[in-house]
């Protein structure tokens, strides 16, 4: 099992959700986050004064998947959120040693 985290542009969330549902991903966690990478923020003008916005608003999507669909899910994420511009985001893949469904006590892949 693997945990996949994707940091994406906010406006791409709905595209990603529908794409993941099509490949059988049954659940996800979504968080509003802020950060920067190579994009490095931008300058804005507010009431006649210029200021730098260093941290960009992003969305972090987390899903847990079986090993056999990990690469497929990564490809789906890339295709759903890619704009070809700096700031499209990152995908992180972590191995999961165990998962427990709280309600039933099921473990491992049965808990996904």
Residue frames as a rotation matrix with the C-alpha (Angstrom) as fourth column:
UNK 1
0.581 0.814 0.000 0.00
0.814 -0.581 0.000 0.00
0.000 0.000 -1.000 0.00
UNK 2
-0.617 -0.753 0.228 1.07
0.759 -0.646 -0.081 3.55
0.208 0.123 0.970 -0.66
UNK 3
0.354 0.614 -0.706 0.01
0.629 -0.714 -0.307 7.00
-0.692 -0.335 -0.639 0.40
UNK 4
-0.330 -0.380 0.864 0.03
0.900 -0.403 0.166 9.51
0.285 0.833 0.475 -2.42
UNK 5
0.172 0.305 -0.937 0.09
0.533 -0.829 -0.172 13.24
-0.829 -0.470 -0.305 -1.64
UNK 6
-0.191 -0.185 0.964 -0.44
0.940 -0.318 0.125 15.73
0.283 0.930 0.235 -4.44
UNK 7
-0.239 0.065 -0.969 0.01
0.388 -0.908 -0.157 19.47
-0.890 -0.413 0.192 -4.08
UNK 8
-0.369 0.236 0.899 -2.08
0.929 0.049 0.368 21.07
0.043 0.970 -0.237 -6.83
UNK 9
-0.947 0.165 0.277 -3.62
-0.107 -0.971 0.212 24.31
0.304 0.171 0.937 -8.03
UNK 10
-0.703 0.699 0.134 -6.97
-0.160 0.028 -0.987 24.98
-0.693 -0.715 0.092 -6.31
UNK 11
-0.001 0.779 -0.627 -8.98
-0.890 -0.287 -0.355 25.25
-0.456 0.558 0.694 -9.52
UNK 12
-0.381 -0.222 -0.897 -7.90
-0.722 0.678 0.139 21.71
0.577 0.701 -0.419 -10.57
UNK 13
-0.762 0.035 0.647 -9.45
-0.536 0.525 -0.661 19.94
-0.363 -0.850 -0.381 -7.56
UNK 14
0.252 0.950 0.185 -12.76
-0.608 0.305 -0.733 19.02
-0.753 0.072 0.655 -9.19
UNK 15
0.449 -0.188 -0.873 -11.01
-0.808 0.331 -0.487 17.68
0.380 0.925 -0.003 -12.31
UNK 16
-0.636 -0.767 -0.082 -8.81
-0.626 0.575 -0.526 15.55
0.451 -0.283 -0.846 -10.08
UNK 17
-0.479 0.516 0.710 -11.70
-0.609 0.388 -0.692 14.26
-0.632 -0.764 0.128 -7.98
UNK 18
0.605 0.771 -0.201 -13.67
-0.666 0.352 -0.657 13.04
-0.436 0.531 0.726 -10.97
UNK 19
0.242 -0.600 -0.763 -10.59
-0.750 0.384 -0.539 11.47
0.616 0.702 -0.357 -12.57
UNK 20
-0.769 -0.549 0.328 -9.68
-0.623 0.526 -0.579 9.58
0.145 -0.649 -0.746 -9.39
UNK 21
-0.073 0.832 0.551 -13.24
-0.640 0.384 -0.665 8.29
-0.765 -0.401 0.504 -9.00
UNK 22
0.620 0.317 -0.718 -13.06
-0.783 0.302 -0.543 6.90
0.044 0.899 0.435 -12.56
UNK 23
-0.124 -0.739 -0.662 -10.06
-0.514 0.619 -0.594 4.70
0.848 0.267 -0.457 -11.64
UNK 24
0.341 0.428 -0.837 -11.63
0.318 0.785 0.532 3.42
0.885 -0.447 0.132 -8.44
UNK 25
-0.835 -0.549 -0.040 -10.19
0.251 -0.316 -0.915 5.65
0.490 -0.774 0.402 -5.74
UNK 26
0.011 0.957 -0.289 -12.92
0.700 0.199 0.686 5.60
0.714 -0.209 -0.668 -3.11
UNK 27
0.824 0.285 -0.489 -11.71
0.559 -0.542 0.627 8.23
-0.086 -0.791 -0.606 -0.67
UNK 28
-0.104 -0.869 0.483 -9.40
0.677 -0.418 -0.606 11.18
0.728 0.264 0.632 -0.30
UNK 29
0.337 0.098 -0.936 -8.44
0.810 -0.537 0.236 13.88
-0.480 -0.838 -0.260 2.15
UNK 30
0.167 -0.205 0.965 -8.24
0.706 -0.658 -0.261 17.47
0.688 0.725 0.035 0.92
UNK 31
0.254 -0.171 -0.952 -6.50
0.808 -0.504 0.306 20.34
-0.532 -0.847 0.010 2.74
UNK 32
0.886 -0.070 0.459 -6.02
0.201 -0.833 -0.516 23.97
0.418 0.549 -0.724 1.86
UNK 33
0.369 -0.851 -0.373 -2.31
0.790 0.077 0.608 24.75
-0.489 -0.519 0.701 2.14
UNK 34
0.970 -0.190 -0.148 0.09
-0.237 -0.868 -0.437 27.54
-0.046 0.460 -0.887 1.19
UNK 35
0.385 -0.897 0.217 3.63
0.412 0.377 0.830 27.28
-0.826 -0.230 0.515 -0.07
UNK 36
0.715 -0.223 -0.662 6.11
-0.652 -0.554 -0.518 28.04
-0.251 0.802 -0.541 -2.77
UNK 37
0.479 -0.630 0.611 8.59
0.583 0.749 0.315 26.26
-0.656 0.205 0.726 -4.97
UNK 38
-0.553 -0.707 0.441 10.13
0.788 -0.272 0.552 27.45
-0.270 0.652 0.708 -8.19
UNK 39
0.256 0.755 0.603 7.10
0.837 -0.486 0.253 29.69
0.484 0.440 -0.756 -8.69
UNK 40
-0.610 -0.720 -0.331 8.48
0.772 -0.445 -0.454 31.93
0.180 -0.533 0.827 -5.88
UNK 41
-0.063 0.645 -0.762 5.36
0.681 -0.530 -0.505 34.03
-0.729 -0.551 -0.406 -5.40
UNK 42
-0.148 0.066 0.987 4.46
0.867 -0.471 0.162 37.25
0.475 0.880 0.012 -7.15
UNK 43
-0.930 -0.163 -0.328 4.05
0.296 -0.863 -0.409 40.99
-0.217 -0.478 0.851 -6.63
UNK 44
-0.020 0.964 0.263 0.67
0.954 -0.060 0.294 42.66
0.299 0.257 -0.919 -6.22
UNK 45
-0.853 -0.129 0.505 -0.52
0.059 -0.986 -0.153 46.23
0.518 -0.101 0.849 -5.93
UNK 46
0.005 0.855 -0.518 -2.94
0.925 0.193 0.328 47.07
0.380 -0.481 -0.790 -3.10
UNK 47
0.821 0.435 -0.369 -4.10
0.541 -0.800 0.259 50.62
-0.182 -0.412 -0.893 -2.38
UNK 48
0.890 -0.445 0.096 -1.18
-0.312 -0.750 -0.584 52.04
0.332 0.490 -0.806 -4.28
UNK 49
0.158 -0.865 0.476 1.48
-0.918 0.048 0.393 49.99
-0.363 -0.499 -0.787 -2.50
UNK 50
0.304 -0.157 -0.940 3.33
-0.585 0.748 -0.314 47.04
0.752 0.645 0.136 -3.94
UNK 51
0.121 -0.300 0.946 3.83
-0.895 0.380 0.235 43.96
-0.430 -0.875 -0.223 -1.82
UNK 52
-0.557 -0.438 -0.706 5.12
-0.702 0.703 0.117 40.43
0.445 0.560 -0.699 -2.37
UNK 53
0.618 0.694 0.369 2.92
-0.779 0.604 0.168 37.38
-0.106 -0.391 0.914 -2.00
UNK 54
-0.399 -0.916 -0.032 5.49
-0.917 0.398 0.035 34.71
-0.019 0.043 -0.999 -1.12
UNK 55
-0.829 0.142 0.541 3.18
-0.032 0.954 -0.299 31.79
-0.558 -0.265 -0.786 -0.37
UNK 56
-0.676 0.579 -0.456 0.76
-0.616 -0.103 0.781 30.62
0.405 0.809 0.426 -3.04
UNK 57
0.017 0.739 0.674 -2.58
-0.824 0.392 -0.409 29.00
-0.566 -0.548 0.615 -2.13
UNK 58
-0.643 -0.227 -0.732 -2.54
-0.608 0.732 0.307 25.30
0.467 0.642 -0.608 -3.02
UNK 59
0.572 0.775 0.267 -4.59
-0.814 0.499 0.296 22.18
0.096 -0.387 0.917 -2.33
UNK 60
-0.688 -0.720 0.088 -3.10
-0.726 0.681 -0.098 19.03
0.011 -0.131 -0.991 -0.82
UNK 61
0.517 0.805 -0.291 -4.88
-0.807 0.572 0.147 15.81
0.285 0.159 0.945 -1.80
UNK 62
-0.594 -0.676 0.435 -4.02
-0.784 0.608 -0.126 12.60
-0.180 -0.416 -0.892 0.05
UNK 63
0.579 0.730 -0.364 -5.09
-0.774 0.632 0.037 9.11
0.257 0.260 0.931 -1.05
UNK 64
-0.305 -0.591 0.747 -4.15
-0.672 0.689 0.272 5.62
-0.675 -0.419 -0.607 0.11
UNK 65
0.522 0.446 -0.727 -4.01
-0.849 0.356 -0.390 3.00
0.085 0.821 0.565 -2.64
UNK 66
0.795 -0.243 0.556 -3.01
0.108 0.958 0.264 -0.60
-0.597 -0.150 0.788 -3.25
UNK 67
-0.163 -0.980 -0.116 0.46
-0.085 -0.104 0.991 -1.15
-0.983 0.171 -0.066 -4.71
UNK 68
-0.416 -0.050 0.908 -0.88
0.750 0.546 0.374 -2.43
-0.515 0.836 -0.190 -8.01
UNK 69
0.482 0.618 0.621 -2.67
0.859 -0.474 -0.195 0.84
0.174 0.627 -0.759 -8.89
UNK 70
0.276 -0.426 -0.862 -0.11
0.511 -0.694 0.507 3.32
-0.814 -0.581 0.026 -7.53
UNK 71
-0.758 -0.652 0.016 1.45
0.351 -0.387 0.853 4.17
-0.550 0.652 0.522 -10.90
UNK 72
-0.376 0.713 0.592 -1.95
0.825 -0.033 0.564 4.42
0.422 0.701 -0.575 -12.56
UNK 73
0.603 0.607 -0.518 -3.13
0.786 -0.562 0.257 6.86
-0.135 -0.562 -0.816 -9.89
UNK 74
-0.135 -0.735 -0.664 0.04
0.368 -0.659 0.655 8.95
-0.920 -0.156 0.360 -10.28
UNK 75
-0.860 -0.167 0.483 -0.55
0.506 -0.142 0.851 9.10
-0.074 0.976 0.207 -14.05
UNK 76
0.089 0.973 0.215 -4.20
0.911 -0.167 0.378 10.10
0.404 0.162 -0.900 -13.51
UNK 77
0.477 0.022 -0.879 -3.13
0.615 -0.723 0.315 12.90
-0.629 -0.690 -0.359 -11.14
UNK 78
-0.566 -0.789 -0.241 -0.54
0.331 -0.485 0.809 14.19
-0.755 0.378 0.535 -13.60
UNK 79
-0.740 0.304 0.600 -3.00
0.622 -0.030 0.782 14.18
0.255 0.952 -0.167 -16.50
UNK 80
0.260 0.956 -0.136 -5.83
0.932 -0.212 0.293 15.78
0.251 -0.203 -0.946 -14.51
UNK 81
0.705 0.063 -0.707 -3.90
0.488 -0.766 0.419 18.71
-0.515 -0.640 -0.570 -13.05
UNK 82
-0.330 -0.929 0.167 -1.16
0.760 -0.157 0.631 19.45
-0.560 0.336 0.758 -15.59
UNK 83
0.797 0.508 -0.326 -1.34
0.225 -0.751 -0.620 22.94
-0.560 0.421 -0.713 -17.13
UNK 84
0.465 -0.717 0.519 2.26
0.821 0.129 -0.556 23.00
0.332 0.685 0.649 -18.37
UNK 85
0.485 -0.238 0.841 3.04
-0.184 -0.969 -0.167 26.06
0.855 -0.074 -0.514 -16.25
UNK 86
-0.696 -0.706 -0.131 5.39
0.095 0.090 -0.991 26.57
0.711 -0.703 0.004 -13.33
UNK 87
-0.713 0.416 0.564 3.42
-0.699 -0.360 -0.618 25.95
-0.054 -0.835 0.548 -10.13
UNK 88
-0.009 0.728 -0.685 1.47
-0.586 0.551 0.594 22.87
0.810 0.407 0.422 -11.25
UNK 89
0.642 0.281 0.713 2.58
-0.767 0.222 0.602 21.11
0.011 -0.934 0.358 -8.07
UNK 90
-0.564 -0.817 -0.120 4.24
-0.774 0.574 -0.268 17.92
0.288 -0.058 -0.956 -6.85
UNK 91
0.688 0.647 -0.329 3.31
-0.466 0.741 0.483 14.32
0.557 -0.179 0.811 -6.15
UNK 92
-0.403 -0.767 0.500 4.83
-0.900 0.233 -0.368 12.48
0.166 -0.598 -0.784 -3.19
UNK 93
0.478 0.496 -0.725 4.58
-0.377 0.861 0.341 8.70
0.793 0.111 0.599 -2.74
UNK 94
-0.332 -0.515 0.790 5.07
-0.937 0.080 -0.341 7.07
0.113 -0.853 -0.509 0.68
UNK 95
-0.531 0.167 -0.831 4.92
0.012 0.982 0.189 3.38
0.847 0.091 -0.523 1.60
UNK 96
0.158 0.639 0.752 2.20
-0.917 -0.188 0.352 2.48
0.366 -0.746 0.557 4.11
UNK 97
-0.853 -0.510 -0.113 2.95
-0.421 0.799 -0.429 -0.32
0.309 -0.318 -0.896 6.54
UNK 98
-0.697 0.678 -0.233 -0.60
0.717 0.659 -0.227 -0.70
0.000 -0.325 -0.946 7.83
UNK 99
-0.689 0.621 0.374 -4.06
-0.471 -0.775 0.422 0.85
0.552 0.114 0.826 7.79
UNK 100
-0.834 0.482 -0.269 -6.86
0.538 0.603 -0.589 0.28
-0.121 -0.636 -0.762 10.30
UNK 101
-0.351 0.821 0.450 -10.52
0.015 -0.475 0.880 1.11
0.936 0.316 0.154 9.70
UNK 102
-0.869 -0.056 0.492 -11.66
-0.456 -0.297 -0.839 2.45
0.194 -0.953 0.232 13.06
UNK 103
-0.010 0.987 0.159 -15.31
-0.997 -0.023 0.079 1.39
0.082 -0.158 0.984 12.77
UNK 104
0.817 0.440 -0.373 -14.71
-0.472 0.881 0.005 -2.30
0.331 0.172 0.928 11.96
UNK 105
0.476 -0.727 0.496 -11.11
-0.446 0.287 0.848 -2.95
-0.758 -0.624 -0.188 12.93
UNK 106
0.909 -0.159 0.386 -10.28
0.403 0.576 -0.711 -4.14
-0.110 0.802 0.587 9.41
UNK 107
0.313 -0.894 -0.322 -6.59
-0.131 -0.376 0.917 -3.89
-0.941 -0.245 -0.234 8.58
UNK 108
-0.596 -0.739 0.315 -4.33
0.265 0.190 0.945 -3.53
-0.758 0.647 0.082 5.57
UNK 109
-0.992 0.128 0.000 -5.87
-0.041 -0.313 0.949 -3.43
0.121 0.941 0.316 2.08
UNK 110
-0.340 0.924 -0.175 -9.31
0.848 0.382 0.367 -4.43
0.406 -0.023 -0.914 3.39
UNK 111
-0.034 0.279 -0.960 -9.35
0.766 -0.609 -0.205 -1.13
-0.642 -0.742 -0.193 5.32
UNK 112
-0.922 -0.296 -0.248 -8.86
0.070 -0.758 0.648 0.93
-0.380 0.580 0.720 2.17
